[in-house]
Amino acid sequence: MIKLNKLFTALVLSTTSILSTASAGTVMYVSPQASDNGTAYLSFSIDKKVSPNVLYVEAADHESDEMREIYENGDPSLKFLGQIPQVNHTFAYIKTEYGIINENSLMVGLCENTTALKVNSKPSEKAILSLQEITKLTLERCVKAADAIAMIGQMIDTYGYYGSPATLVVADKEEGFVIELMPGITRAGGYHVARKIPQGHFFVAADQFRIQAVDKNDSDFIFNENLVSRMKQEEIAQLTSGNLNWQRSVKGTEIRPYYSLRRVWRAMANVAPSKNFSPWVSGWATTAYPFSVMPDNKVSLLDLISLTRDTYTGTQFDNATKGTGGLFATPYTHENYGERSISNENTTYTFISQANKLTPSAITWLSLGPSGQGTYVPLCVDKIPSVYADASRTEYDERKMWWLSKRISYLTVGYYSSLSDMLKTRVLEQEQHSLTLINHSKGLPKERFNKVIANNSRTAFNRMQKLYENLLEKHDGGYMLRYAEGHNPKFIPVDSYKKHEVVHVDKEKEKAEVETQVKTESTTSAKKGGIPFYNAIGLEKMPDKIDMNVFSKIISTTSEYLKKQNEKDQKNK
């Protein structure tokens, strides 16, 4: 009975272990020296259910004694958490639930990470800043990326950080930085460490911390001088050759093996194939992939767009070639079946912001829905065009790009092999048109330039509407569809009117064989130390997860059985 209780306890504990995790996404940065025209690019996707609405926040002047209100998750409709001093002037910027880019071309990109530690996920009096609020404050107040990194660190030290562990990339026209954020463990506050991305390099992160050993003698690392001592007090500090190993200290694991690292491998292998990075590593804290890498060739905007749409095509990890691909070889999967690729069916939006001195306005490119099924359209830091403004994912509106993108996505994902070629061709044509328009219009005054780019969003919407109509025509109620090569279902034609012979099974013989097999297995198990627990309670094997309702019934049934056995033993005595 004691052994059984211990086993029950172990099972209960295994079902309540904590893994702090958040939504999925991939962030990639191309430094100006690594791009084909001196432009810095920063892309990131949000692969969770959030609002697709895009907002423009105007620049504003403020009184000297004015305060800036802070709300839970940066949402004024949620709990008011406190106030911080306002600055004299705040810059205009574009935002969703996160800040994206401001009028100075200061760009923000992010991914939310996983940790095996239990962190302060809720706000408190000593932790009022969320990731959403930090991105907005950064764009409201900063011009340069270096200043933004310093401000973020000071704010976390002063006001505390709660919520999701995260990797945040902040970049301007000249340079980019990675700052990784970790909520407090047993104390309120939070931890942060930053590292400058080398000039001429490419960086990628995918739902996992990317900073490892923090070299205290390298000026590219930026952190609070009390970071190591605080982590030692929390008993989480891990040192490597005398330096703090940030990733190991915060236990920055993956959601599951290769959920993050496969995307890091794929991105780096694409931009630097000469490095021969292996897709296989020894564990989540591997050093096989460097912090950043110098591309073999200069990276263009279209190169980066293509990378955001990657689904491992041509590799052994391509879901389209497996059973999950279905009859039409779709590269997307549901419920974590198969490999997690950069392009994902659960994506709400992907932004690619750009920073250079070539255009009169700051620009970000936006794709709604899965990046492989949507089109990237440029937006200036200005009033949001009507096809993107006031979009809701709960109320259908045929006038919004969000719903048009979803219609195209539903159709093409379901019949991928038959319809994707038309989709890819037309989407690329539209993106080339937008890029040409920017190049031809960059000499215009800012106000005129902004109007040209805004009008282009309506053109893009009309072209995507025409694409959807053409896709329906090609589908033609299924008449024009063909299964993907190699994915045809097994079909045995009926080629005779004769009645097929029925193979009769000797039920008694089959039953006897099964009973003999069970008896043999039971005897073998007993010789090894008794019948396995899961077999004794009627399970074929130990499940990976325990359904608590079933678990309660098991406990109840077992207790009742033991009670009756005890009563029977007493009577026999």
Summary of the structure (lengths in Angstrom):
residues: 573
radius of gyration: 28.5
end to end distance: 20.2
largest distance: 102.3
contacts: 1789
relative contact order: 0.10
helix: 36%
strand: 18%
